[in-house]
């Protein structure tokens, strides 16, 4: 089977060659669920469903994954306004999305992960390593009583969203989606 796809990175049409013979994996960013489905959601779902069905028609086992972004500023704001959790906002909207897509014949993805279930995997390992390095450097500056350097490092950490708490046992920190206790 020969199937050409357009690569937005290369701006060229290239042949689709499965990494594993007879199988193809597809991933699509799904909807951000802070309200009911609309035509844009349907368009995206239909496009990927047609591609998956075509690949299956051509004899490939098509493995399709589409995520749900179940946390963002709009969801959090609405949850705070309504006095409920973000899950209470996004959960019913995910169910409604599935119902709406089924009503127009879109086949459900094989896997539909929620963003909130995979936040640690999304955090940039380089950023995580940099944060940990700065916390260690700050601890060393404090031990050497170089409080100007310790304050500079605290300010640098604050700029990337890290909050420090100094305790007798060491420094605890809370960062973007991650907490470390000394």
Residue pairs with C-beta under 8 A, 6 or more apart in sequence:
1 58
1 59
1 60
2 15
3 15
3 16
3 55
3 58
4 13
4 14
4 15
4 16
5 13
5 14
5 15
5 16
6 12
6 13
7 13
7 14
16 24
18 24
18 60
19 25
22 59
22 60
22 61
23 60
23 61
23 62
23 63
24 55
24 60
24 61
24 62
24 63
25 63
25 64
25 65
26 48
26 51
26 52
26 55
26 62
26 63
26 64
26 65
27 64
27 65
27 66
27 67
28 44
28 48
28 64
28 65
28 66
28 67
28 109
29 66
29 67
29 69
30 44
30 66
30 67
30 68
30 69
30 109
30 112
31 37
31 41
31 44
31 68
31 69
31 97
32 69
32 72
32 74
32 75
33 68
33 69
33 70
33 75
33 89
33 90
33 93
33 94
33 97
34 72
34 74
34 75
34 78
34 89
34 90
34 93
35 93
36 93
36 96
36 100
37 96
37 97
37 100
37 101
41 97
41 100
41 101
42 100
42 101
42 104
42 106
45 66
45 101
45 106
46 104
46 106
48 64
48 66
49 105
49 106
49 107
52 62
52 64
52 107
53 107
55 62
56 62
63 110
64 109
64 110
64 111
65 109
65 110
65 111
65 112
65 113
66 109
66 111
66 112
67 112
67 113
67 114
67 115
68 90
68 94
68 97
68 112
68 113
68 114
68 115
69 115
70 86
70 87
70 90
70 91
70 94
70 114
70 115
70 116
71 86
71 90
71 115
71 116
75 86
75 89
75 90
76 86
78 89
79 85
79 86
79 88
79 89
82 88
82 89
86 116
87 116
90 114
94 114
98 108
101 108
102 108
115 122
119 177
120 177
120 178
122 177
123 176
123 177
123 178
127 160
127 176
128 178
131 157
131 160
131 162
131 173
131 175
132 180
134 153
134 156
134 157
134 162
135 157
135 162
135 164
135 171
135 173
135 180
137 153
138 149
138 150
138 153
138 154
138 157
138 164
138 171
139 170
139 171
141 147
141 149
141 150
141 153
142 150
142 166
154 164
157 164
157 173
157 175
160 175
160 176
161 175
161 176
162 173
162 174
162 175
162 176
163 173
163 174
163 175
164 171
164 172
164 173
165 171
165 172
165 173
165 174
167 182
169 182
170 182
171 182
172 179
172 180
172 181
172 182
173 179
173 180
